[in-house]
């Protein structure tokens, strides 16, 4: 089971006391526990993303492409884990 009791906001992990279970709709098994962020934390995340965009937009296309390529590579490295989580969250089998 995945466990995420903190949210990554504005470059740091923020502990949250509240969390909720994510269940597989097929068999109701708990597949994760995730942060239930407060309205204030969501506002902080929105503000941080607006500040980050100001820097992101100044990067050249090739530089952004390189960073997005690195993200794609990381996703590819974990594709089986991501596929399992996505399909279980939707209650579908992996075939």
C-alpha positions in Angstrom: 0.0 0.0 0.0 1.2 3.5 -0.8 1.4 6.0 2.0 1.7 9.7 1.5 1.0 11.7 4.6 2.8 14.8 3.4 2.4 17.0 0.4 5.2 18.4 -1.6 4.5 22.1 -1.9 6.8 25.0 -2.8 9.9 22.8 -2.7 9.3 21.2 0.6 7.4 18.3 2.2 4.5 19.6 4.4 3.1 17.2 7.0 -0.6 16.9 7.1 -2.5 15.4 10.0 -5.5 14.5 7.8 -5.4 11.8 5.2 -7.8 9.5 3.4 -7.8 6.1 2.0 -8.0 5.4 -1.7 -9.9 2.2 -2.4 -10.1 -0.1 -5.4 -13.7 0.2 -6.5 -13.8 -3.5 -7.5 -13.0 -5.1 -4.2 -12.8 -2.0 -1.8 -9.2 -2.9 -0.9 -7.2 0.0 0.4 -4.5 0.8 -2.2 -3.2 4.0 -0.7 -3.4 6.6 2.0 -2.9 10.1 0.8 -2.8 13.6 2.2 -6.1 15.5 2.6 -4.7 19.0 2.2 -6.3 22.0 3.8 -7.6 24.9 1.8 -4.7 27.0 3.0 -2.2 24.4 1.7 -4.0 24.3 -1.6 -3.8 28.1 -1.8 -0.1 27.9 -1.0 0.5 25.3 -3.7 -1.4 27.5 -6.3 0.7 30.5 -5.3 3.9 28.5 -5.6 3.0 27.2 -9.0 2.4 30.7 -10.2 5.8 31.8 -9.0 7.4 28.7 -10.5 5.8 29.4 -13.9 7.4 32.8 -14.0 10.8 31.0 -14.0 9.7 28.1 -16.2 8.5 30.4 -19.0 11.9 32.0 -19.2 13.6 28.7 -20.0 14.4 28.0 -23.6 12.4 25.4 -25.5 15.3 22.9 -25.7 15.9 23.3 -21.9 12.2 22.7 -21.1 12.3 19.7 -23.5 15.3 18.2 -21.7 13.5 18.5 -18.4 10.3 17.0 -19.7 12.4 14.2 -21.3 13.9 13.5 -17.9 10.4 13.4 -16.3 9.3 11.0 -19.1 12.3 8.8 -18.4 11.4 8.6 -14.7 7.8 7.7 -15.5 9.0 5.0 -17.9 11.3 3.6 -15.2 8.2 3.2 -13.0 5.6 2.4 -15.7 4.5 -0.9 -14.2 4.0 0.6 -10.7 2.1 3.6 -12.2 0.0 1.3 -14.4 -1.0 -0.8 -11.4 -1.9 2.2 -9.3 -3.9 3.9 -12.1 -5.9 0.7 -13.0 -6.6 -0.3 -9.4 -7.8 3.2 -8.6 -10.3 2.8 -11.4 -11.2 -0.8 -10.4 -10.0 -2.3 -13.7 -7.8 -5.3 -14.2 -4.3 -5.0 -15.7 -4.2 -7.0 -18.9 
